[in-house]
């Protein structure tokens, strides 16, 4: 499979000027050692090539560390610089197709492996849906033409609201993006059936088209909720504990496809000095909690790669007596993933061997694993021994 169909992406928050990129470049080997395969960054300056930009050197350093780089392309007048940690504005592709394609071209010339358009605003002022669809598709085709001028490994990514579902599915079908993320994992409530439906929906939208599924469940900046989700009042993260965030990180790592994980939730931290908001200090494992988070994600990503979870079949498991109505259990390849969405502890039998946990999980008397609420655990299951056909029951 192509790299982008299974990659794990470290989603960096905020904006990065030359000074910030130089500091971040020192951490690239450590980010790769955690198990990440790609990096998504948002340059502070839309002009990303030439003698005044450090981006080409940064991309080269990332490649030496074994990381691919995806860069957010946005539209601003030449010479404009956003102050970190502000977010680039949303993109309306139809506003200035020539400028978008120019920015994509210069990013590719700087050596990046992909360009991200962020959350796309669909135009509302066009006469009808067919006119809007033609304008959007035309802009996407111009963007893809720039990628075609380089090689087949370069990718185009973006995000659209999950609702209305027919609209999102239409863009999946008619406009080719390597990753077209939806807000479905932002919007889903912290309930087993809702989570199952969201996952099933994401797969069903793409499977018939032969597309892999990119998962993005958490925002790099909480203040971006209004633009990235269909409603600010819904979703699993509303009032969520830190434990629930860690559980969702581990849960998403187990899902087949590619995963976007926020740097600030996997042991990373950033700080913008008051006197210079564009000079970012960036660290991994700066606190005890950050060290715990980074060690946990490193273990999970190692297992994900070793077990081939990104390309494994997935099945939801029902009928287990120890799993209540608020526990989601699924089998991904040979790994059983348990997400405790209830308000009580659950006890997983000793026939399942714990291999990864997002939080508190202890051994219970007689064997087995006790899982706290808002916890995700991975278990190795016993190998199935097929029945000798000669012993099949006869009718």
KEKE-406962 format. One record per residue (C-alpha): residue number from 1; x, y, z; residue in one letter. Coordinates in steps of 0.2 Angstrom, whole numbers. Example, Ala and Ser with C-alpha at 12.3 -4.5 7.8 and 13.67 -1.06 7.14 Angstrom:
<node resi="1" u="62" v="-22" w="39" resn="A"/>
<node resi="2" u="68" v="-5" w="36" resn="S"/>
//
This chain:
<node resi="1" u="0" v="0" w="0" resn="X"/>
<node resi="2" u="5" v="18" w="-3" resn="X"/>
<node resi="3" u="13" v="27" w="13" resn="X"/>
<node resi="4" u="-1" v="39" w="15" resn="X"/>
<node resi="5" u="-14" v="25" w="17" resn="X"/>
<node resi="6" u="-7" v="19" w="33" resn="X"/>
<node resi="7" u="4" v="33" w="40" resn="X"/>
<node resi="8" u="3" v="40" w="58" resn="X"/>
<node resi="9" u="5" v="59" w="57" resn="X"/>
<node resi="10" u="11" v="70" w="71" resn="X"/>
<node resi="11" u="-1" v="85" w="70" resn="X"/>
<node resi="12" u="9" v="100" w="76" resn="X"/>
<node resi="13" u="-1" v="115" w="84" resn="X"/>
<node resi="14" u="1" v="133" w="80" resn="X"/>
<node resi="15" u="12" v="141" w="67" resn="X"/>
<node resi="16" u="30" v="139" w="63" resn="X"/>
<node resi="17" u="42" v="153" w="57" resn="X"/>
<node resi="18" u="60" v="150" w="53" resn="X"/>
<node resi="19" u="66" v="151" w="72" resn="X"/>
<node resi="20" u="52" v="138" w="77" resn="X"/>
<node resi="21" u="57" v="126" w="63" resn="X"/>
<node resi="22" u="75" v="127" w="68" resn="X"/>
<node resi="23" u="70" v="122" w="86" resn="X"/>
<node resi="24" u="58" v="109" w="80" resn="X"/>
<node resi="25" u="71" v="101" w="68" resn="X"/>
<node resi="26" u="82" v="96" w="84" resn="X"/>
<node resi="27" u="67" v="85" w="90" resn="X"/>
<node resi="28" u="64" v="76" w="73" resn="X"/>
<node resi="29" u="74" v="61" w="77" resn="X"/>
<node resi="30" u="64" v="59" w="94" resn="X"/>
<node resi="31" u="48" v="61" w="85" resn="X"/>
<node resi="32" u="52" v="47" w="73" resn="X"/>
<node resi="33" u="58" v="36" w="88" resn="X"/>
<node resi="34" u="41" v="38" w="95" resn="X"/>
<node resi="35" u="34" v="29" w="80" resn="X"/>
<node resi="36" u="28" v="43" w="70" resn="X"/>
<node resi="37" u="30" v="42" w="51" resn="X"/>
<node resi="38" u="24" v="59" w="45" resn="X"/>
<node resi="39" u="23" v="77" w="52" resn="X"/>
<node resi="40" u="9" v="90" w="48" resn="X"/>
<node resi="41" u="15" v="108" w="51" resn="X"/>
<node resi="42" u="8" v="125" w="47" resn="X"/>
<node resi="43" u="21" v="138" w="41" resn="X"/>
<node resi="44" u="19" v="156" w="48" resn="X"/>
<node resi="45" u="24" v="163" w="31" resn="X"/>
<node resi="46" u="15" v="158" w="15" resn="X"/>
<node resi="47" u="31" v="160" w="6" resn="X"/>
<node resi="48" u="40" v="144" w="9" resn="X"/>
<node resi="49" u="54" v="143" w="-3" resn="X"/>
<node resi="50" u="70" v="153" w="-7" resn="X"/>
<node resi="51" u="84" v="160" w="3" resn="X"/>
<node resi="52" u="74" v="167" w="17" resn="X"/>
<node resi="53" u="64" v="151" w="21" resn="X"/>
<node resi="54" u="71" v="137" w="32" resn="X"/>
<node resi="55" u="57" v="125" w="26" resn="X"/>
<node resi="56" u="68" v="116" w="13" resn="X"/>
<node resi="57" u="82" v="113" w="26" resn="X"/>
<node resi="58" u="68" v="107" w="38" resn="X"/>
<node resi="59" u="61" v="95" w="26" resn="X"/>
<node resi="60" u="78" v="88" w="22" resn="X"/>
<node resi="61" u="81" v="86" w="40" resn="X"/>
<node resi="62" u="64" v="77" w="42" resn="X"/>
<node resi="63" u="68" v="65" w="28" resn="X"/>
<node resi="64" u="85" v="61" w="36" resn="X"/>
<node resi="65" u="76" v="56" w="52" resn="X"/>
<node resi="66" u="64" v="45" w="42" resn="X"/>
<node resi="67" u="49" v="57" w="43" resn="X"/>
<node resi="68" u="38" v="64" w="28" resn="X"/>
<node resi="69" u="32" v="82" w="29" resn="X"/>
<node resi="70" u="14" v="88" w="25" resn="X"/>
<node resi="71" u="13" v="107" w="25" resn="X"/>
<node resi="72" u="-3" v="117" w="27" resn="X"/>
<node resi="73" u="-5" v="129" w="12" resn="X"/>
<node resi="74" u="-16" v="144" w="15" resn="X"/>
<node resi="75" u="-20" v="160" w="6" resn="X"/>
<node resi="76" u="-13" v="177" w="12" resn="X"/>
<node resi="77" u="-5" v="191" w="3" resn="X"/>
<node resi="78" u="13" v="190" w="-1" resn="X"/>
<node resi="79" u="23" v="197" w="14" resn="X"/>
<node resi="80" u="10" v="193" w="27" resn="X"/>
<node resi="81" u="15" v="184" w="42" resn="X"/>
<node resi="82" u="3" v="177" w="55" resn="X"/>
<node resi="83" u="8" v="177" w="73" resn="X"/>
<node resi="84" u="9" v="161" w="82" resn="X"/>
<node resi="85" u="-1" v="152" w="89" resn="X"/>
<node resi="86" u="-15" v="160" w="78" resn="X"/>
<node resi="87" u="-23" v="148" w="65" resn="X"/>
<node resi="88" u="-22" v="151" w="46" resn="X"/>
<node resi="89" u="-39" v="156" w="39" resn="X"/>
<node resi="90" u="-50" v="143" w="32" resn="X"/>
<node resi="91" u="-48" v="140" w="13" resn="X"/>
<node resi="92" u="-61" v="144" w="0" resn="X"/>
<node resi="93" u="-53" v="135" w="-15" resn="X"/>
<node resi="94" u="-64" v="145" w="-28" resn="X"/>
<node resi="95" u="-58" v="162" w="-22" resn="X"/>
<node resi="96" u="-41" v="162" w="-30" resn="X"/>
<node resi="97" u="-37" v="146" w="-39" resn="X"/>
<node resi="98" u="-21" v="153" w="-46" resn="X"/>
<node resi="99" u="-14" v="158" w="-29" resn="X"/>
<node resi="100" u="-18" v="141" w="-21" resn="X"/>
<node resi="101" u="-9" v="132" w="-35" resn="X"/>
<node resi="102" u="6" v="144" w="-34" resn="X"/>
<node resi="103" u="7" v="141" w="-15" resn="X"/>
<node resi="104" u="6" v="122" w="-18" resn="X"/>
<node resi="105" u="19" v="122" w="-32" resn="X"/>
<node resi="106" u="31" v="132" w="-21" resn="X"/>
<node resi="107" u="28" v="120" w="-6" resn="X"/>
<node resi="108" u="32" v="105" w="-17" resn="X"/>
<node resi="109" u="48" v="113" w="-24" resn="X"/>
<node resi="110" u="53" v="115" w="-6" resn="X"/>
<node resi="111" u="53" v="96" w="-5" resn="X"/>
<node resi="112" u="37" v="92" w="5" resn="X"/>
<node resi="113" u="28" v="76" w="3" resn="X"/>
<node resi="114" u="11" v="83" w="4" resn="X"/>
<node resi="115" u="0" v="98" w="5" resn="X"/>
<node resi="116" u="-14" v="101" w="17" resn="X"/>
<node resi="117" u="-28" v="113" w="13" resn="X"/>
<node resi="118" u="-35" v="113" w="31" resn="X"/>
<node resi="119" u="-54" v="114" w="33" resn="X"/>
<node resi="120" u="-62" v="120" w="17" resn="X"/>
<node resi="121" u="-77" v="132" w="17" resn="X"/>
<node resi="122" u="-89" v="127" w="4" resn="X"/>
<node resi="123" u="-95" v="143" w="-5" resn="X"/>
<node resi="124" u="-113" v="148" w="-1" resn="X"/>
<node resi="125" u="-115" v="162" w="-13" resn="X"/>
<node resi="126" u="-115" v="152" w="-29" resn="X"/>
<node resi="127" u="-132" v="151" w="-39" resn="X"/>
<node resi="128" u="-135" v="132" w="-36" resn="X"/>
<node resi="129" u="-126" v="116" w="-30" resn="X"/>
<node resi="130" u="-121" v="111" w="-48" resn="X"/>
<node resi="131" u="-112" v="127" w="-50" resn="X"/>
<node resi="132" u="-103" v="126" w="-33" resn="X"/>
<node resi="133" u="-99" v="108" w="-37" resn="X"/>
<node resi="134" u="-91" v="112" w="-54" resn="X"/>
<node resi="135" u="-81" v="127" w="-46" resn="X"/>
<node resi="136" u="-74" v="116" w="-32" resn="X"/>
<node resi="137" u="-70" v="101" w="-43" resn="X"/>
<node resi="138" u="-61" v="113" w="-55" resn="X"/>
<node resi="139" u="-50" v="120" w="-41" resn="X"/>
<node resi="140" u="-46" v="102" w="-34" resn="X"/>
<node resi="141" u="-41" v="97" w="-52" resn="X"/>
<node resi="142" u="-29" v="112" w="-53" resn="X"/>
<node resi="143" u="-21" v="107" w="-36" resn="X"/>
<node resi="144" u="-19" v="89" w="-42" resn="X"/>
<node resi="145" u="-11" v="95" w="-58" resn="X"/>
<node resi="146" u="3" v="103" w="-48" resn="X"/>
<node resi="147" u="6" v="86" w="-38" resn="X"/>
<node resi="148" u="6" v="77" w="-55" resn="X"/>
<node resi="149" u="21" v="87" w="-60" resn="X"/>
<node resi="150" u="32" v="80" w="-47" resn="X"/>
<node resi="151" u="29" v="61" w="-42" resn="X"/>
<node resi="152" u="16" v="49" w="-37" resn="X"/>
<node resi="153" u="21" v="50" w="-19" resn="X"/>
<node resi="154" u="15" v="68" w="-16" resn="X"/>
<node resi="155" u="-2" v="69" w="-8" resn="X"/>
<node resi="156" u="-16" v="82" w="-6" resn="X"/>
<node resi="157" u="-26" v="82" w="10" resn="X"/>
<node resi="158" u="-40" v="92" w="17" resn="X"/>
<node resi="159" u="-55" v="92" w="29" resn="X"/>
<node resi="160" u="-74" v="95" w="26" resn="X"/>
<node resi="161" u="-89" v="94" w="38" resn="X"/>
<node resi="162" u="-97" v="77" w="40" resn="X"/>
<node resi="163" u="-114" v="84" w="38" resn="X"/>
<node resi="164" u="-124" v="84" w="27" resn="X"/>
<node resi="165" u="-118" v="66" w="24" resn="X"/>
<node resi="166" u="-123" v="66" w="6" resn="X"/>
<node resi="167" u="-113" v="82" w="2" resn="X"/>
<node resi="168" u="-97" v="74" w="10" resn="X"/>
<node resi="169" u="-99" v="57" w="1" resn="X"/>
<node resi="170" u="-101" v="67" w="-15" resn="X"/>
<node resi="171" u="-85" v="75" w="-13" resn="X"/>
<node resi="172" u="-77" v="59" w="-9" resn="X"/>
<node resi="173" u="-84" v="52" w="-25" resn="X"/>
<node resi="174" u="-81" v="66" w="-37" resn="X"/>
<node resi="175" u="-65" v="75" w="-30" resn="X"/>
<node resi="176" u="-49" v="65" w="-27" resn="X"/>
<node resi="177" u="-40" v="69" w="-11" resn="X"/>
<node resi="178" u="-28" v="56" w="-4" resn="X"/>
<node resi="179" u="-35" v="61" w="13" resn="X"/>
<node resi="180" u="-52" v="69" w="15" resn="X"/>
<node resi="181" u="-55" v="70" w="33" resn="X"/>
<node resi="182" u="-72" v="73" w="41" resn="X"/>
<node resi="183" u="-78" v="79" w="58" resn="X"/>
<node resi="184" u="-87" v="62" w="62" resn="X"/>
<node resi="185" u="-74" v="58" w="76" resn="X"/>
<node resi="186" u="-76" v="76" w="83" resn="X"/>
<node resi="187" u="-95" v="75" w="84" resn="X"/>
<node resi="188" u="-97" v="57" w="90" resn="X"/>
<node resi="189" u="-104" v="56" w="108" resn="X"/>
<node resi="190" u="-95" v="45" w="121" resn="X"/>
<node resi="191" u="-107" v="31" w="119" resn="X"/>
<node resi="192" u="-103" v="13" w="113" resn="X"/>
<node resi="193" u="-117" v="13" w="99" resn="X"/>
<node resi="194" u="-113" v="30" w="93" resn="X"/>
<node resi="195" u="-95" v="26" w="92" resn="X"/>
<node resi="196" u="-98" v="10" w="82" resn="X"/>
<node resi="197" u="-110" v="19" w="70" resn="X"/>
<node resi="198" u="-97" v="33" w="67" resn="X"/>
<node resi="199" u="-83" v="21" w="63" resn="X"/>
<node resi="200" u="-95" v="10" w="52" resn="X"/>
<node resi="201" u="-100" v="26" w="43" resn="X"/>
<node resi="202" u="-82" v="32" w="40" resn="X"/>
<node resi="203" u="-78" v="15" w="32" resn="X"/>
<node resi="204" u="-93" v="13" w="22" resn="X"/>
<node resi="205" u="-91" v="30" w="14" resn="X"/>
<node resi="206" u="-74" v="25" w="8" resn="X"/>
<node resi="207" u="-73" v="6" w="6" resn="X"/>
<node resi="208" u="-84" v="6" w="-10" resn="X"/>
<node resi="209" u="-73" v="18" w="-18" resn="X"/>
<node resi="210" u="-57" v="9" w="-13" resn="X"/>
<node resi="211" u="-51" v="23" w="-2" resn="X"/>
<node resi="212" u="-42" v="21" w="15" resn="X"/>
<node resi="213" u="-49" v="30" w="30" resn="X"/>
<node resi="214" u="-39" v="45" w="38" resn="X"/>
<node resi="215" u="-44" v="47" w="57" resn="X"/>
<node resi="216" u="-43" v="64" w="66" resn="X"/>
<node resi="217" u="-52" v="64" w="83" resn="X"/>
<node resi="218" u="-44" v="78" w="92" resn="X"/>
<node resi="219" u="-41" v="97" w="88" resn="X"/>
<node resi="220" u="-23" v="103" w="90" resn="X"/>
<node resi="221" u="-31" v="119" w="97" resn="X"/>
<node resi="222" u="-47" v="118" w="107" resn="X"/>
<node resi="223" u="-52" v="136" w="101" resn="X"/>
<node resi="224" u="-54" v="129" w="84" resn="X"/>
<node resi="225" u="-69" v="119" w="89" resn="X"/>
<node resi="226" u="-82" v="130" w="80" resn="X"/>
<node resi="227" u="-74" v="128" w="63" resn="X"/>
<node resi="228" u="-69" v="110" w="64" resn="X"/>
<node resi="229" u="-85" v="103" w="71" resn="X"/>
<node resi="230" u="-103" v="104" w="66" resn="X"/>
<node resi="231" u="-108" v="109" w="83" resn="X"/>
<node resi="232" u="-99" v="116" w="98" resn="X"/>
<node resi="233" u="-111" v="108" w="110" resn="X"/>
<node resi="234" u="-108" v="89" w="105" resn="X"/>
<node resi="235" u="-94" v="77" w="104" resn="X"/>
<node resi="236" u="-85" v="65" w="115" resn="X"/>
<node resi="237" u="-72" v="78" w="121" resn="X"/>
<node resi="238" u="-86" v="89" w="129" resn="X"/>
<node resi="239" u="-81" v="90" w="147" resn="X"/>
<node resi="240" u="-69" v="75" w="145" resn="X"/>
<node resi="241" u="-56" v="71" w="157" resn="X"/>
<node resi="242" u="-37" v="69" w="152" resn="X"/>
<node resi="243" u="-39" v="50" w="154" resn="X"/>
<node resi="244" u="-53" v="50" w="140" resn="X"/>
<node resi="245" u="-42" v="60" w="128" resn="X"/>
<node resi="246" u="-28" v="47" w="131" resn="X"/>
<node resi="247" u="-40" v="33" w="129" resn="X"/>
<node resi="248" u="-46" v="40" w="112" resn="X"/>
<node resi="249" u="-28" v="42" w="106" resn="X"/>
<node resi="250" u="-24" v="24" w="109" resn="X"/>
<node resi="251" u="-41" v="19" w="102" resn="X"/>
<node resi="252" u="-38" v="28" w="86" resn="X"/>
<node resi="253" u="-21" v="21" w="84" resn="X"/>
<node resi="254" u="-29" v="4" w="83" resn="X"/>
<node resi="255" u="-41" v="8" w="68" resn="X"/>
<node resi="256" u="-36" v="3" w="51" resn="X"/>
<node resi="257" u="-30" v="17" w="40" resn="X"/>
<node resi="258" u="-20" v="32" w="44" resn="X"/>
<node resi="259" u="-21" v="42" w="60" resn="X"/>
<node resi="260" u="-18" v="60" w="65" resn="X"/>
<node resi="261" u="-12" v="62" w="83" resn="X"/>
<node resi="262" u="-10" v="79" w="91" resn="X"/>
<node resi="263" u="7" v="83" w="97" resn="X"/>
<node resi="264" u="1" v="91" w="113" resn="X"/>
<node resi="265" u="-7" v="74" w="118" resn="X"/>
<node resi="266" u="7" v="62" w="115" resn="X"/>
<node resi="267" u="20" v="70" w="126" resn="X"/>
<node resi="268" u="24" v="86" w="117" resn="X"/>
<node resi="269" u="23" v="103" w="123" resn="X"/>
<node resi="270" u="25" v="121" w="116" resn="X"/>
<node resi="271" u="27" v="138" w="123" resn="X"/>
<node resi="272" u="27" v="155" w="116" resn="X"/>
<node resi="273" u="37" v="168" w="125" resn="X"/>
<node resi="274" u="26" v="183" w="129" resn="X"/>
<node resi="275" u="39" v="195" w="122" resn="X"/>
<node resi="276" u="40" v="185" w="105" resn="X"/>
<node resi="277" u="25" v="175" w="101" resn="X"/>
<node resi="278" u="33" v="168" w="85" resn="X"/>
<node resi="279" u="48" v="160" w="94" resn="X"/>
<node resi="280" u="41" v="144" w="100" resn="X"/>
<node resi="281" u="49" v="133" w="113" resn="X"/>
<node resi="282" u="46" v="114" w="109" resn="X"/>
<node resi="283" u="49" v="99" w="120" resn="X"/>
<node resi="284" u="45" v="81" w="122" resn="X"/>
<node resi="285" u="43" v="73" w="139" resn="X"/>
<node resi="286" u="45" v="90" w="149" resn="X"/>
<node resi="287" u="34" v="84" w="163" resn="X"/>
<node resi="288" u="30" v="67" w="171" resn="X"/>
<node resi="289" u="13" v="66" w="163" resn="X"/>
<node resi="290" u="21" v="71" w="146" resn="X"/>
<node resi="291" u="34" v="57" w="149" resn="X"/>
<node resi="292" u="20" v="44" w="153" resn="X"/>
<node resi="293" u="10" v="50" w="137" resn="X"/>
<node resi="294" u="26" v="48" w="126" resn="X"/>
<node resi="295" u="30" v="31" w="132" resn="X"/>
<node resi="296" u="13" v="25" w="130" resn="X"/>
<node resi="297" u="11" v="31" w="112" resn="X"/>
<node resi="298" u="28" v="24" w="108" resn="X"/>
<node resi="299" u="23" v="7" w="114" resn="X"/>
<node resi="300" u="6" v="8" w="104" resn="X"/>
<node resi="301" u="14" v="14" w="88" resn="X"/>
<node resi="302" u="27" v="0" w="89" resn="X"/>
<node resi="303" u="13" v="-13" w="91" resn="X"/>
<node resi="304" u="3" v="-5" w="78" resn="X"/>
<node resi="305" u="17" v="-8" w="65" resn="X"/>
<node resi="306" u="22" v="-25" w="72" resn="X"/>
<node resi="307" u="4" v="-32" w="71" resn="X"/>
<node resi="308" u="0" v="-23" w="55" resn="X"/>
<node resi="309" u="-16" v="-15" w="63" resn="X"/>
<node resi="310" u="-16" v="-2" w="49" resn="X"/>
<node resi="311" u="-21" v="-15" w="36" resn="X"/>
<node resi="312" u="-30" v="-27" w="47" resn="X"/>
<node resi="313" u="-48" v="-32" w="46" resn="X"/>
<node resi="314" u="-59" v="-25" w="60" resn="X"/>
<node resi="315" u="-74" v="-33" w="68" resn="X"/>
<node resi="316" u="-85" v="-27" w="83" resn="X"/>
<node resi="317" u="-88" v="-40" w="96" resn="X"/>
<node resi="318" u="-104" v="-43" w="105" resn="X"/>
<node resi="319" u="-111" v="-55" w="118" resn="X"/>
<node resi="320" u="-96" v="-55" w="130" resn="X"/>
<node resi="321" u="-103" v="-57" w="148" resn="X"/>
<node resi="322" u="-89" v="-46" w="156" resn="X"/>
<node resi="323" u="-92" v="-31" w="144" resn="X"/>
<node resi="324" u="-107" v="-21" w="148" resn="X"/>
<node resi="325" u="-118" v="-10" w="137" resn="X"/>
<node resi="326" u="-105" v="4" w="138" resn="X"/>
<node resi="327" u="-90" v="-5" w="133" resn="X"/>
<node resi="328" u="-84" v="-6" w="115" resn="X"/>
<node resi="329" u="-75" v="-21" w="110" resn="X"/>
<node resi="330" u="-67" v="-24" w="93" resn="X"/>
<node resi="331" u="-55" v="-36" w="85" resn="X"/>
<node resi="332" u="-42" v="-28" w="74" resn="X"/>
<node resi="333" u="-31" v="-42" w="66" resn="X"/>
<node resi="334" u="-26" v="-53" w="81" resn="X"/>
<node resi="335" u="-27" v="-38" w="93" resn="X"/>
<node resi="336" u="-43" v="-36" w="104" resn="X"/>
<node resi="337" u="-46" v="-17" w="108" resn="X"/>
<node resi="338" u="-57" v="-13" w="123" resn="X"/>
<node resi="339" u="-64" v="5" w="126" resn="X"/>
<node resi="340" u="-72" v="7" w="143" resn="X"/>
<node resi="341" u="-85" v="20" w="140" resn="X"/>
<node resi="342" u="-94" v="17" w="156" resn="X"/>
<node resi="343" u="-93" v="25" w="173" resn="X"/>
<node resi="344" u="-87" v="9" w="182" resn="X"/>
<node resi="345" u="-73" v="-3" w="181" resn="X"/>
<node resi="346" u="-74" v="-19" w="171" resn="X"/>
<node resi="347" u="-64" v="-35" w="173" resn="X"/>
<node resi="348" u="-57" v="-43" w="157" resn="X"/>
<node resi="349" u="-53" v="-62" w="159" resn="X"/>
<node resi="350" u="-36" v="-68" w="161" resn="X"/>
<node resi="351" u="-37" v="-77" w="144" resn="X"/>
<node resi="352" u="-33" v="-60" w="136" resn="X"/>
<node resi="353" u="-15" v="-54" w="139" resn="X"/>
<node resi="354" u="-14" v="-35" w="141" resn="X"/>
<node resi="355" u="-1" v="-27" w="129" resn="X"/>
<node resi="356" u="-5" v="-9" w="130" resn="X"/>
<node resi="357" u="-16" v="3" w="141" resn="X"/>
<node resi="358" u="-20" v="21" w="140" resn="X"/>
<node resi="359" u="-22" v="23" w="159" resn="X"/>
<node resi="360" u="-25" v="13" w="175" resn="X"/>
<node resi="361" u="-26" v="-5" w="172" resn="X"/>
<node resi="362" u="-22" v="-18" w="186" resn="X"/>
<node resi="363" u="-22" v="-36" w="189" resn="X"/>
<node resi="364" u="-36" v="-43" w="198" resn="X"/>
<node resi="365" u="-35" v="-58" w="210" resn="X"/>
<node resi="366" u="-35" v="-75" w="200" resn="X"/>
<node resi="367" u="-29" v="-66" w="185" resn="X"/>
<node resi="368" u="-37" v="-54" w="172" resn="X"/>
<node resi="369" u="-36" v="-36" w="170" resn="X"/>
<node resi="370" u="-46" v="-22" w="179" resn="X"/>
<node resi="371" u="-50" v="-7" w="168" resn="X"/>
<node resi="372" u="-54" v="10" w="175" resn="X"/>
<node resi="373" u="-68" v="21" w="167" resn="X"/>
<node resi="374" u="-62" v="31" w="152" resn="X"/>
<node resi="375" u="-48" v="19" w="148" resn="X"/>
<node resi="376" u="-43" v="10" w="132" resn="X"/>
<node resi="377" u="-33" v="-7" w="133" resn="X"/>
<node resi="378" u="-26" v="-18" w="119" resn="X"/>
<node resi="379" u="-25" v="-37" w="122" resn="X"/>
<node resi="380" u="-17" v="-51" w="113" resn="X"/>
<node resi="381" u="-30" v="-65" w="110" resn="X"/>
<node resi="382" u="-26" v="-83" w="111" resn="X"/>
<node resi="383" u="-24" v="-91" w="94" resn="X"/>
<node resi="384" u="-39" v="-100" w="87" resn="X"/>
<node resi="385" u="-37" v="-119" w="85" resn="X"/>
<node resi="386" u="-47" v="-125" w="70" resn="X"/>
<node resi="387" u="-58" v="-140" w="73" resn="X"/>
<node resi="388" u="-53" v="-156" w="64" resn="X"/>
<node resi="389" u="-65" v="-157" w="49" resn="X"/>
<node resi="390" u="-67" v="-175" w="54" resn="X"/>
<node resi="391" u="-75" v="-170" w="71" resn="X"/>
<node resi="392" u="-88" v="-158" w="63" resn="X"/>
<node resi="393" u="-106" v="-161" w="70" resn="X"/>
<node resi="394" u="-116" v="-171" w="58" resn="X"/>
<node resi="395" u="-134" v="-168" w="54" resn="X"/>
//
